[in-house]
């Protein structure tokens, strides 16, 4: 039986933007913020099918991703934090579980810090923005308009990587080899003045249960980032899928769904 047939693709108007989102299940609301890949929310469909057994799941295409209209002007992370707030409001949700992967993890963290009263519990999966030792690829400055082609991004990165690395202001770890095909488009939106956005100093203010889920072999955001963030959040825990990579939720679908259910309940 194909559980994905019970996942519905819907449209909603958010602040003059046409937004596509996926919705499935019945139960307490869970909003998931996808990472920076070109597929947007579609990459979550298998996991949504598993999670929808216990939750009403909402996964929007962020503006500029998938089938959602882009935000005008610079794609700065605060715009995406505001989008999450407006999306939840548009659905009539003032209290919900929140999860985010990679770029979406950075957005979810910032949202929880800014709107702690709206988030029941928080799950961060291989999140960007939890430490300063991000892989070099996600520290590169890119144009404000999100590139639509992995090939174009790859060409841009390969041409300028040596020159740009020399301009870094913050310490970093160059984790090689990282195939450019898996570089997350959109992570550059987290960057300001060639410095990685580090949320760790603000996380001590986060007084809600938080779970960090990481792949032990993640070469985009190191496992150490999960522990660094968890150390300063009072009600936090870390779960490592030892053989998992950056998209650990795809590689361990049933185990991931069980972990989420046990934590959120």
Residue pairs with C-beta under 8 A, 6 or more apart in sequence:
3 49
3 50
3 52
4 45
4 46
4 48
4 49
6 24
6 25
6 49
6 52
7 22
7 23
7 24
7 45
7 48
7 49
7 52
8 22
8 23
8 24
9 20
9 21
9 22
10 20
10 21
10 22
10 23
11 18
11 19
11 20
11 21
12 19
12 21
12 60
12 87
12 90
12 91
13 19
13 90
14 83
14 86
14 87
14 90
15 83
15 86
17 63
17 68
17 69
17 70
17 71
18 68
18 69
19 60
19 61
19 63
19 68
19 69
19 87
20 41
20 60
20 61
20 66
20 67
20 68
21 41
21 58
21 59
21 60
21 61
21 87
22 41
22 42
22 44
22 45
22 48
22 57
22 58
22 59
22 60
23 56
23 57
23 58
23 59
24 48
24 49
24 52
24 56
24 57
25 48
25 51
25 52
25 53
25 54
25 55
25 56
25 57
26 52
26 56
27 54
27 55
27 56
28 55
28 56
28 96
28 97
28 120
28 264
29 55
29 56
29 58
29 91
29 93
29 95
29 96
29 97
30 51
30 55
30 56
30 57
30 58
30 96
30 97
30 98
30 99
30 264
31 58
31 59
31 60
31 84
31 87
31 88
31 93
31 96
31 97
31 98
31 99
32 41
32 44
32 48
32 57
32 58
32 59
32 99
32 100
32 101
32 104
33 59
33 60
33 62
33 84
33 98
33 99
33 100
33 101
33 104
33 105
33 107
33 108
34 40
34 41
34 43
34 44
34 59
34 61
34 62
34 65
34 101
34 103
34 104
35 43
35 101
35 102
35 103
35 104
35 105
35 126
35 184
35 186
35 247
36 65
36 102
36 103
36 184
36 185
36 186
36 187
36 189
37 43
37 184
37 185
37 186
38 65
38 148
38 150
38 185
39 66
40 61
40 62
40 65
40 66
40 67
40 68
41 59
41 60
41 61
41 65
41 66
42 66
43 247
43 250
44 59
44 101
44 249
46 250
46 253
47 249
47 250
47 253
47 256
47 257
48 57
48 59
50 253
50 254
50 256
50 257
51 57
51 257
51 260
51 261
53 257
54 261
54 264
54 265
55 97
55 264
58 87
58 91
60 68
60 87
61 67
61 68
62 68
62 80
62 83
62 104
62 107
62 186
63 69
63 70
63 71
63 75
63 79
63 80
63 83
64 70
64 71
64 75
64 146
64 186
65 146
65 186
70 145
70 146
71 79
71 83
73 144
74 144
75 144
75 145
75 146
75 186
75 189
76 189
76 192
77 106
77 107
77 110
77 129
77 189
77 190
77 197
78 110
80 107
80 189
81 107
81 110
81 111
81 114
84 98
84 107
84 108
84 111
85 111
85 114
85 115
85 118
88 94
88 96
88 118
93 118
94 118
95 117
95 118
95 119
95 120
96 118
96 119
96 120
97 119
97 120
97 121
97 122
97 123
97 264
98 108
98 111
98 112
98 119
98 121
98 122
98 123
99 108
99 122
99 123
99 124
99 125
99 260
100 106
100 107
100 108
100 109
100 123
100 124
100 125
100 127
101 125
101 126
101 127
101 247
101 249
102 125
102 126
102 127
102 128
102 184
102 187
102 220
102 221
102 246
102 247
103 128
103 184
103 186
103 187
103 189
103 190
104 127
105 124
105 125
105 126
105 127
105 128
105 129
105 130
106 127
106 128
106 129
106 130
106 190
106 197
106 199
108 122
108 123
108 124
108 127
109 122
109 124
109 127
109 129
109 130
109 199
109 203
109 206
109 229
110 129
110 199
111 119
112 119
112 122
112 206
112 208
112 210
113 199
113 202
113 203
113 205
113 206
116 205
116 206
116 207
116 208
119 208
120 208
120 264
121 208
121 209
121 210
121 211
121 263
121 264
122 206
122 208
122 209
122 210
122 211
123 210
123 211
123 212
123 213
123 260
123 263
123 264
124 130
124 210
124 211
124 212
124 213
124 226
124 229
125 213
125 214
125 248
125 249
126 213
126 214
126 215
126 218
126 220
126 221
126 246
126 247
126 248
127 212
127 221
127 225
127 226
127 229
128 134
128 138
128 184
128 187
128 190
128 197
128 220
128 221
129 190
129 196
129 197
129 198
129 199
130 198
130 199
130 200
130 212
130 221
130 225
130 226
130 228
130 229
131 196
131 198
131 200
131 221
131 222
131 224
131 225
131 228
131 229
132 170
132 171
132 172
132 196
132 198
133 171
133 172
133 173
133 222
133 224
133 225
134 172
134 173
134 196
134 220
134 221
134 222
134 225
135 172
135 173
135 174
135 175
135 178
135 219
135 220
135 221
135 222
136 161
136 165
136 168
136 172
136 173
136 174
136 175
137 157
137 178
137 180
137 183
137 187
137 220
138 183
138 184
138 187
138 188
138 190
138 196
138 220
138 221
139 168
139 170
139 172
139 191
139 194
139 195
139 196
140 157
140 160
140 161
140 164
140 188
140 191
141 164
141 188
141 191
141 194
142 153
142 156
142 188
146 185
146 186
146 189
147 153
147 156
147 185
150 180
150 181
150 183
150 185
153 180
153 183
153 185
154 180
154 181
154 183
157 180
157 183
158 180
164 194
165 174
167 194
168 194
169 193
169 194
169 195
170 194
170 195
170 196
172 196
173 222
175 219
175 220
175 222
178 219
178 220
182 220
182 246
183 220
184 220
184 246
190 196
190 197
191 197
199 229
200 228
200 229
200 232
201 232
203 229
203 232
203 233
204 232
204 233
204 234
206 233
207 234
207 235
208 235
209 235
209 236
209 263
210 230
210 233
210 235
210 236
210 237
211 236
211 237
211 238
211 239
211 259
211 260
211 263
212 226
212 229
212 230
212 236
212 237
212 238
212 239
213 239
213 241
213 248
213 249
213 256
213 259
214 221
214 223
214 225
214 226
214 238
214 239
214 240
214 241
214 244
214 248
215 223
215 240
215 241
215 243
215 244
215 245
215 246
215 247
215 248
215 251
216 223
216 240
216 241
216 242
216 243
216 244
217 242
217 243
217 244
217 245
218 244
218 245
218 246
218 248
219 245
219 246
220 246
221 246
223 240
226 238
226 240
227 238
229 236
230 236
230 237
230 238
237 263
239 259
241 248
241 251
241 252
241 255
241 256
243 251
244 251
244 252
245 251
248 256
249 256
